[in-house]
Amino acid sequence: MNKKIVILALFFGAVFAEDCQQYFESRKGELEIQTREFDEARQALEAYKASFESLQKEKIDALNQKEAEVNATLAKIESLREENERLLKQNEEILNSINSKTEGRIKEIYSQMKDTAVADVLSQMDAEEASKIMLSLESRKISGILSKMQPQKASELTLLLQNLDKKEEDKGDNTTENNASN
């Protein structure tokens, strides 16, 4: 009976081995297909990753370039602003110099004229301009000029002189306050 069991075992072993062999072969084919599919998916993922990284690099490079352009533009604007401020300050200094020279000359000219002649000239001028000229003169000269003018014009100029004098005082007070706060 031992021989029968051994033969039977060999027979079933051979049949089972053949079935196992067929099973493993079919399973091997399925695994090779899955492996190929995984490889294709991995390659597609790597291609996508490389494409994404390339696109990101391009976008970052474009962003860096735009940032550099913006920074260059800002630097240029700042440079132009500083140049404009410098030119404005220079122009203000020139204008102040011209105004002080002009005012000095006008003061000198009107100071040397007779009161009647000055009164006639200032009566023909715009009241605001006339009052500015008068404000640059000495108070004794102003009183002589006003006494030679028609009362209505003298009154108008007096009010303007008073307002201009207040404005000058306010400017002086503001300048003093600003200097004190600095």
C-alpha positions as a Markdown table, in Angstrom:
| # | Residue | x | y | z |
|---|---|---|---|---|
| 1 | Met | 0.0 | 0.0 | 0.0 |
| 2 | Asn | 2.9 | 2.3 | 0.5 |
| 3 | Lys | 3.7 | 2.0 | -3.1 |
| 4 | Lys | 0.2 | 3.0 | -4.0 |
| 5 | Ile | 0.3 | 6.0 | -1.8 |
| 6 | Val | 3.6 | 7.0 | -3.2 |
| 7 | Ile | 2.4 | 6.6 | -6.8 |
| 8 | Leu | -0.8 | 8.4 | -5.9 |
| 9 | Ala | 1.2 | 11.1 | -4.3 |
| 10 | Leu | 3.4 | 11.4 | -7.3 |
| 11 | Phe | 0.4 | 11.4 | -9.6 |
| 12 | Phe | -1.3 | 14.1 | -7.7 |
| 13 | Gly | 2.0 | 15.9 | -7.2 |
| 14 | Ala | 2.5 | 15.9 | -11.0 |
| 15 | Val | -1.0 | 17.0 | -11.7 |
| 16 | Phe | -0.9 | 19.5 | -8.9 |
| 17 | Ala | 2.6 | 20.7 | -10.0 |
| 18 | Glu | 1.3 | 21.1 | -13.5 |
| 19 | Asp | -1.7 | 23.1 | -12.2 |
| 20 | Cys | 0.6 | 25.1 | -10.0 |
| 21 | Gln | 2.9 | 25.7 | -13.0 |
| 22 | Gln | 0.0 | 26.9 | -15.1 |
| 23 | Tyr | -1.3 | 29.1 | -12.2 |
| 24 | Phe | 2.1 | 30.6 | -11.7 |
| 25 | Glu | 2.6 | 31.2 | -15.4 |
| 26 | Ser | -0.8 | 33.0 | -15.7 |
| 27 | Arg | -0.1 | 34.9 | -12.5 |
| 28 | Lys | 3.3 | 35.8 | -13.8 |
| 29 | Gly | 1.7 | 37.2 | -17.0 |
| 30 | Glu | -0.7 | 39.3 | -15.0 |
| 31 | Leu | 2.1 | 40.6 | -12.8 |
| 32 | Glu | 4.2 | 41.5 | -15.9 |
| 33 | Ile | 1.2 | 43.4 | -17.3 |
| 34 | Gln | 0.7 | 45.2 | -14.0 |
| 35 | Thr | 4.4 | 46.0 | -13.7 |
| 36 | Arg | 4.3 | 47.4 | -17.3 |
| 37 | Glu | 1.3 | 49.5 | -16.3 |
| 38 | Phe | 3.0 | 50.7 | -13.2 |
| 39 | Asp | 6.1 | 51.6 | -15.2 |
| 40 | Glu | 4.1 | 53.5 | -17.7 |
| 41 | Ala | 2.2 | 55.3 | -14.9 |
| 42 | Arg | 5.5 | 56.1 | -13.2 |
| 43 | Gln | 7.0 | 57.4 | -16.5 |
| 44 | Ala | 3.9 | 59.5 | -17.1 |
| 45 | Leu | 4.1 | 60.9 | -13.6 |
| 46 | Glu | 7.8 | 61.7 | -14.0 |
| 47 | Ala | 7.1 | 63.4 | -17.3 |
| 48 | Tyr | 4.3 | 65.4 | -15.7 |
| 49 | Lys | 6.6 | 66.3 | -12.8 |
| 50 | Ala | 9.4 | 67.4 | -15.1 |
| 51 | Ser | 6.9 | 69.4 | -17.2 |
| 52 | Phe | 5.5 | 71.0 | -14.0 |
| 53 | Glu | 8.9 | 71.8 | -12.7 |
| 54 | Ser | 9.9 | 73.3 | -16.1 |
| 55 | Leu | 6.7 | 75.4 | -16.1 |
| 56 | Gln | 7.3 | 76.5 | -12.5 |
| 57 | Lys | 10.9 | 77.5 | -13.4 |
| 58 | Glu | 9.7 | 79.5 | -16.4 |
| 59 | Lys | 7.1 | 81.3 | -14.3 |
| 60 | Ile | 9.6 | 82.0 | -11.5 |
| 61 | Asp | 12.1 | 83.3 | -14.1 |
| 62 | Ala | 9.4 | 85.5 | -15.6 |
| 63 | Leu | 8.4 | 86.7 | -12.2 |
| 64 | Asn | 12.0 | 87.5 | -11.3 |
| 65 | Gln | 12.5 | 89.4 | -14.5 |
| 66 | Lys | 9.3 | 91.4 | -13.9 |
| 67 | Glu | 10.4 | 92.1 | -10.4 |
| 68 | Ala | 13.8 | 93.3 | -11.7 |
| 69 | Glu | 12.0 | 95.6 | -14.2 |
| 70 | Val | 9.7 | 97.0 | -11.5 |
| 71 | Asn | 12.7 | 97.6 | -9.2 |
| 72 | Ala | 14.6 | 99.3 | -12.0 |
| 73 | Thr | 11.5 | 101.5 | -12.8 |
| 74 | Leu | 11.2 | 102.3 | -9.1 |
| 75 | Ala | 14.8 | 103.3 | -8.9 |
| 76 | Lys | 14.4 | 105.4 | -12.0 |
| 77 | Ile | 11.3 | 107.1 | -10.5 |
| 78 | Glu | 13.1 | 107.7 | -7.2 |
| 79 | Ser | 16.1 | 109.2 | -9.1 |
| 80 | Leu | 13.8 | 111.4 | -11.1 |
| 81 | Arg | 11.9 | 112.5 | -7.9 |
| 82 | Glu | 15.2 | 113.4 | -6.2 |
| 83 | Glu | 16.3 | 115.3 | -9.3 |
| 84 | Asn | 12.9 | 117.1 | -9.5 |
| 85 | Glu | 13.2 | 118.1 | -5.8 |
| 86 | Arg | 16.8 | 119.3 | -6.3 |
| 87 | Leu | 15.7 | 121.4 | -9.4 |
| 88 | Leu | 12.7 | 122.7 | -7.5 |
| 89 | Lys | 14.8 | 123.8 | -4.6 |
| 90 | Gln | 17.3 | 125.3 | -7.0 |
| 91 | Asn | 14.5 | 127.2 | -8.8 |
| 92 | Glu | 13.1 | 128.4 | -5.5 |
| 93 | Glu | 16.5 | 129.8 | -4.5 |
| 94 | Ile | 16.9 | 131.5 | -7.9 |
| 95 | Leu | 13.4 | 132.9 | -7.7 |
| 96 | Asn | 13.9 | 134.1 | -4.1 |
| 97 | Ser | 17.2 | 135.7 | -5.2 |
| 98 | Ile | 15.6 | 137.5 | -8.1 |
| 99 | Asn | 12.6 | 138.6 | -6.0 |
| 100 | Ser | 14.9 | 140.0 | -3.3 |
| 101 | Lys | 17.0 | 141.8 | -5.8 |
| 102 | Thr | 13.9 | 143.1 | -7.6 |
| 103 | Glu | 12.3 | 144.1 | -4.3 |
| 104 | Gly | 15.5 | 145.8 | -3.2 |
| 105 | Arg | 15.7 | 147.8 | -6.5 |
| 106 | Ile | 12.0 | 148.7 | -6.4 |
| 107 | Lys | 12.4 | 149.8 | -2.8 |
| 108 | Glu | 15.4 | 151.8 | -3.7 |
| 109 | Ile | 13.7 | 153.5 | -6.7 |
| 110 | Tyr | 10.5 | 154.3 | -4.8 |
| 111 | Ser | 12.4 | 155.5 | -1.8 |
| 112 | Gln | 14.2 | 158.1 | -3.9 |
| 113 | Met | 11.0 | 159.4 | -5.7 |
| 114 | Lys | 8.9 | 162.2 | -4.3 |
| 115 | Asp | 5.8 | 161.2 | -2.4 |
| 116 | Thr | 3.4 | 162.8 | -4.9 |
| 117 | Ala | 5.0 | 160.9 | -7.8 |
| 118 | Val | 4.9 | 157.6 | -6.0 |
| 119 | Ala | 1.3 | 158.3 | -5.0 |
| 120 | Asp | 0.3 | 158.9 | -8.6 |
| 121 | Val | 2.1 | 155.7 | -9.8 |
| 122 | Leu | 0.7 | 153.5 | -7.1 |
| 123 | Ser | -2.8 | 154.9 | -7.6 |
| 124 | Gln | -2.7 | 153.6 | -11.2 |
| 125 | Met | -1.5 | 150.1 | -10.2 |
| 126 | Asp | -3.5 | 147.1 | -8.9 |
| 127 | Ala | -4.1 | 147.7 | -5.3 |
| 128 | Glu | -2.6 | 144.4 | -4.1 |
| 129 | Glu | 0.7 | 145.0 | -6.1 |
| 130 | Ala | 0.8 | 148.6 | -4.9 |
| 131 | Ser | 0.4 | 147.5 | -1.3 |
| 132 | Lys | 3.2 | 145.0 | -1.7 |
| 133 | Ile | 5.5 | 147.7 | -2.9 |
| 134 | Met | 4.4 | 150.0 | -0.1 |
| 135 | Leu | 5.1 | 147.4 | 2.5 |
| 136 | Ser | 8.7 | 147.3 | 1.4 |
| 137 | Leu | 9.1 | 151.0 | 2.1 |
| 138 | Glu | 9.8 | 152.7 | 5.4 |
| 139 | Ser | 6.7 | 153.7 | 7.4 |
| 140 | Arg | 7.6 | 157.5 | 7.2 |
| 141 | Lys | 7.7 | 157.1 | 3.4 |
| 142 | Ile | 4.4 | 155.2 | 3.4 |
| 143 | Ser | 2.6 | 157.8 | 5.4 |
| 144 | Gly | 3.8 | 160.5 | 3.0 |
| 145 | Ile | 2.6 | 158.6 | 0.0 |
| 146 | Leu | -0.8 | 157.8 | 1.6 |
| 147 | Ser | -1.3 | 161.5 | 2.4 |
| 148 | Lys | -0.8 | 162.4 | -1.3 |
| 149 | Met | -3.4 | 159.8 | -2.5 |
| 150 | Gln | -7.1 | 160.1 | -2.9 |
| 151 | Pro | -8.8 | 159.0 | 0.3 |
| 152 | Gln | -10.6 | 156.1 | -1.2 |
| 153 | Lys | -7.4 | 154.6 | -2.7 |
| 154 | Ala | -5.5 | 155.3 | 0.4 |
| 155 | Ser | -8.1 | 153.5 | 2.5 |
| 156 | Glu | -8.1 | 150.5 | 0.2 |
| 157 | Leu | -4.3 | 150.3 | 0.3 |
| 158 | Thr | -4.3 | 150.7 | 4.1 |
| 159 | Leu | -6.6 | 147.7 | 4.5 |
| 160 | Leu | -4.4 | 145.6 | 2.1 |
| 161 | Leu | -1.3 | 146.7 | 3.9 |
| 162 | Gln | -2.8 | 145.6 | 7.2 |
| 163 | Asn | -3.8 | 142.2 | 5.7 |
| 164 | Leu | -0.3 | 141.7 | 4.2 |
| 165 | Asp | 1.4 | 142.7 | 7.4 |
| 166 | Lys | -0.7 | 140.1 | 9.3 |
| 167 | Lys | 0.3 | 137.5 | 6.7 |
| 168 | Glu | 3.9 | 138.3 | 7.1 |
| 169 | Glu | 3.6 | 138.1 | 10.9 |
| 170 | Asp | 1.8 | 134.7 | 10.6 |
| 171 | Lys | 4.6 | 133.4 | 8.3 |
| 172 | Gly | 7.2 | 134.5 | 10.8 |
| 173 | Asp | 5.3 | 132.9 | 13.7 |
| 174 | Asn | 5.0 | 129.6 | 11.7 |
| 175 | Thr | 8.6 | 129.7 | 10.7 |
| 176 | Thr | 9.6 | 130.2 | 14.4 |
| 177 | Glu | 7.3 | 127.4 | 15.5 |
| 178 | Asn | 8.6 | 125.1 | 12.8 |
| 179 | Asn | 12.2 | 125.9 | 13.8 |
| 180 | Ala | 11.4 | 125.3 | 17.4 |
| 181 | Ser | 9.8 | 122.0 | 16.8 |
| 182 | Asn | 12.7 | 120.8 | 14.6 |
